[in-house]
Amino acid sequence: MKICIIVTHYLPHIGGLELATNHLANELTRLGHEVHIITPQASVATDKAIDTAIVHRFPIPGYPEGNTLLVLLKGFLFFKKAIDCINKIRPDVIQAQNVTNSFPAYLVGKKINCPYIIAMQGDLELMGIFLTPLLKNYWSYLPHLKNAERIIVLNKNTALKAEPLLHKSIIVMANGVDTNVFYPIKKQNIEVETHKIICVSRLDDKKGLEYAIQSMVDILKLYPDATLKIIGDGYYRQTLEQLVRTLNLTNSVHFMGLIPNNEIPNELRASDIFLLPSLHEGFALTLLEAMACGLPIVSTPVGSVPEIMNVWENGIMVPLKDPDQIAKAIITIFNDTALKLKYGERSVNAINESLTWKSIAKKYETLYNSVIT
């Protein structure tokens, strides 16, 4: 079948949505489908290296940043280009990654009699001007939501919040991980255990990284060799770096910035604990990647984390904004090698059983067929 996926951000811009879209499109292509990605992100020379799908890029400078009016104007410019593109492709089904992109899906879908689904990639509170919380009582009347064949969310908590507002049955569909890239290795002949903590995250004020940094003060009292490596970048970096200097942690907390995707698996495998201190998440792809590499998890109970960790018991959940409890959880794992190994094995088992991109893509394929027939 022909599948169109509309996405606001795409590679080489790095984030959970971009990587999830890329992996899903590639797996669907491997299943024999013709997949088209439509995006306002600028063209890059590496398209052929990152995609088996067909990428249609319509660069809109600055979109989707700026004030509300500017975002709307640029958004409608992209929508027009997306509609023209879909008209030429004539797909069997359209997938809008997030509510904003369901506008062109609705308009062109109605014209060419093509069903569309909406895949919400985050919390409802973070859906932007096209799904503002101020208008929650009217969401179910919005035509681009009302006419969607299916609405997908990443976790049960979001589904429970969305169903009474949208007056629709919501499908929960997790993201996956590429186990050909992210996999564990056995650490052999290690005479001295290491105490390496890793975060892979965008650096903003919703990721809770300041609490991860603060937790190092207590961790270092028991494990002076402990390190916290933070991979990622963002506007909050200078604030976090200043906090590290204030707490005299410059020898223990390391900011790696953005690194190539193909280097992240080795960084994960070289670490001992994956820490996710976030305040908001839809479905943290980095969590799955760390699990696939065999890491025990310390995380706040955001997004899909409770659904995974309560079932698989592969780490310790900690409260939001609580560096003391983060430190306590990490120290607990460092203190018990057998516990660390058990958590790591459970992480790998969880991925292999139900969270590979191959298995997730087959679920999407089944969903597409259900709305086409």
Buried (B, 14 or more C-beta within 10 A) or exposed (E): BBBBBBBBBBBBEBBBBBBBBBBBBBBBBEBEBBBBBBBBBEEBEEBEEBBEBBBBBBEBEEBBEEEEEEBBEBBEBBBEBBBBBBEEBEBBBBBBBBBBBBBBBBBBBEEEEBBBBBBBBBBBEBBBEBBEEEEBEEBEEBEBBEBBBBBBBBBEBBBEBBBEBBEBEBBBBBBBBBBEBBBBEEEEEEEEEBBBBBBBBBBBEBBBBBBBBBBBBBBBEEBEEBBBBBBBBBEBBEEBBEBBEEBEBEEBBBBBEEBEBEEBBEBBBBBBBBBBBBBBBBBBBBBBBBBBBBBBBBBBBBBBBBBBBEEBEBBBBBEBBBBBBBBBBBBEBBEEEEBBEBBBBBBBEBBBEBBBBBBBBBBBBEBBEEBEE
